Amino acid sequence: MKRTAEWPTLVLLALTYGTWVAATIWVSQFSVGLAIALCAWAAAQHSSLTHEALHGHPTLNPVINAALVLPALSLVVPYLRFRDMHLAHHQDESLTDPYDDPETNYLDPAVWDRLPRWRRALCRINNTLAGRLVLGPLLGQIGFMATDWRLIRSGDQRVLAGWLLHIPAVACILWWMTAVATLPIWAWLISVYLSLSLLKLRTFLEHRAHDCATARTAIVEDSGFFGMLFLNNNLHVVHHLHPGVPWYALPTLYRAGAQHYLNVNQGYRYDSYLDVAHKYLFRTKDPVPHPIYRDGQDR
């Protein structure tokens, strides 16, 4: 039976855009602080919905899905680049590989050994939760754009197309912020950075270095605010095993087979993001150089 459009996702899209619009033109008139908070939530929620779109939701048509998340609320990541990198990330046998996993924070030990001391210090700070929330968006964006610039200069047309298609996605937001919105530009930019920080909370420990590929992906049993904000991707091993399942079905899958998923990922689990913060707010989760990377292979 052909799947119809997924109404929970469509409703959440409407709520997300509605909140962002209301914050930028109405809420900002009586509380800039509240408007910043709402815009940050909306941009982070939009990013989670963008993740749904590239996995085939809420429709079966990839063009419609891309169009539904076209406005770049989080500003800095082109949809096509996100799509290509994230689908490459879903090659589980390459998870955490410093070269083959585009979403990893691990470095090749040989590269690490050549870094100057100040770069190593920044990387170590970025490997604490506090550092990831404060510095992570900036460091991640610099690294991402530098890599893409090198690819474009080497003639990668796919990467270039991703950035060119990003222009209208950014242009519609910039038009709104300069021609319609009452929220000051500086406040909006703060909200964008905060939204990226929220997303760094989710990605902070989604994956770890491990000999077994399925044991590299975490479960954070948080079904509250962050579970909704991240569209249940805190149950990350469930998503990796069932990447085509929509966000609202992941908790049911997990509840029906919790022990199975914990066996699969060898107990890589946290109670909540509060638990994560308690353990790693000012402590490094693991080393920056990949601990089991040798000669181009995980062992």
Residue pairs with C-beta under 8 A, 6 or more apart in sequence:
2 60
3 60
5 58
5 59
6 57
6 58
6 59
6 246
6 248
7 58
8 246
8 247
8 248
9 49
9 52
9 57
9 58
9 246
9 247
9 248
10 58
10 68
12 45
12 49
13 49
13 58
13 68
13 69
16 42
16 45
16 46
16 49
16 73
17 42
17 46
17 71
19 38
19 41
19 42
20 38
20 39
20 42
20 43
20 46
20 73
22 38
23 34
23 35
23 38
23 39
23 42
23 183
24 35
24 39
24 176
24 177
24 180
24 181
24 182
24 183
24 188
25 180
25 181
25 182
25 183
26 182
27 34
27 35
27 38
28 35
28 181
28 182
28 183
28 184
28 187
29 182
32 183
32 184
32 187
35 183
35 187
35 191
36 183
36 187
36 188
36 190
36 191
36 194
37 191
37 194
39 73
39 183
39 188
39 191
39 192
39 195
40 191
40 192
40 194
40 195
40 198
41 195
41 198
41 229
42 73
42 195
43 73
43 74
43 75
43 191
43 192
43 195
44 74
44 195
44 196
44 198
44 199
44 229
45 229
46 69
46 71
46 73
46 74
47 73
47 74
47 77
47 195
47 199
48 229
48 230
48 231
48 233
48 247
49 68
49 69
49 231
50 69
50 79
50 82
51 82
51 86
51 231
51 233
52 58
52 231
52 246
52 247
53 65
53 66
53 68
53 69
53 79
54 65
54 79
54 82
54 83
54 86
54 87
55 243
55 244
56 62
56 65
56 244
57 65
57 246
57 247
58 65
58 68
58 246
59 65
66 79
69 79
70 79
70 168
70 169
70 172
71 169
71 172
71 173
72 78
72 79
72 166
72 169
72 170
72 172
72 173
73 173
73 195
74 192
74 195
74 196
74 199
75 170
75 173
75 192
76 141
76 192
76 196
77 144
78 162
78 163
78 165
78 166
78 169
79 162
79 165
79 166
79 169
80 158
80 161
80 162
80 165
80 166
81 148
81 159
81 162
81 163
81 166
84 158
84 162
85 102
85 103
86 102
86 103
88 94
88 100
88 101
88 102
89 95
89 101
89 102
89 103
90 240
90 243
91 100
91 101
92 213
92 214
92 216
92 217
92 240
93 213
94 100
94 101
95 101
95 104
95 207
95 213
95 216
95 217
96 104
96 106
96 207
96 208
96 209
96 210
96 216
96 290
96 298
97 104
97 106
97 290
97 293
97 298
98 104
98 106
98 107
98 108
98 111
98 290
98 293
99 108
99 296
101 207
103 203
103 207
104 207
105 126
105 127
105 288
106 209
106 288
106 289
106 290
106 293
107 115
107 123
107 288
107 289
107 290
108 289
108 290
108 293
109 289
109 290
109 293
111 289
112 120
112 123
112 288
112 289
113 289
115 123
120 288
122 135
122 139
123 288
124 131
124 284
124 288
125 131
125 135
126 132
126 135
126 136
126 139
127 284
127 285
127 286
127 287
127 288
128 280
128 281
128 282
128 283
128 284
128 285
129 201
129 204
129 276
129 277
129 280
129 281
129 282
129 285
130 281
130 282
132 200
132 201
132 204
133 197
133 200
133 201
134 197
136 196
136 197
136 200
137 193
137 196
137 197
137 200
138 193
140 196
140 200
141 196
148 159
148 162
148 163
151 159
152 159
152 160
152 163
177 183
177 185
177 188
178 185
181 188
198 229
201 226
201 273
201 276
202 226
202 230
202 233
202 234
204 276
204 280
204 285
205 218
205 270
205 276
205 280
205 285
206 217
206 218
206 233
206 236
207 216
207 217
207 218
207 236
208 215
208 216
208 218
208 268
208 285
208 286
209 216
209 286
209 290
209 291
209 292
209 293
209 298
210 216
210 266
210 268
210 292
211 292
211 298
211 299
212 266
214 237
214 241
214 264
214 265
214 266
215 264
215 265
215 266
215 268
216 265
216 268
217 236
217 237
217 240
217 265
217 268
218 236
218 237
218 265
218 268
218 269
218 270
219 234
219 235
219 236
219 237
219 238
219 254
219 261
219 262
219 265
219 268
219 269
219 270
220 226
220 234
220 235
220 236
220 269
220 270
220 271
220 272
220 273
220 275
220 276
221 234
221 235
221 269
221 270
221 271
221 272
222 234
222 271
222 272
222 273
223 232
223 251
224 272
226 234
226 272
226 273
227 234
227 251
231 247
232 238
232 239
232 247
232 248
232 250
232 251
233 239
233 247
233 250
234 273
235 250
235 251
235 254
235 261
237 261
237 264
237 265
237 268
238 245
238 250
238 253
238 254
238 261
239 245
239 250
241 261
241 264
242 250
242 253
245 253
254 261
262 269
270 276
270 279
279 285
290 298
292 298
292 299
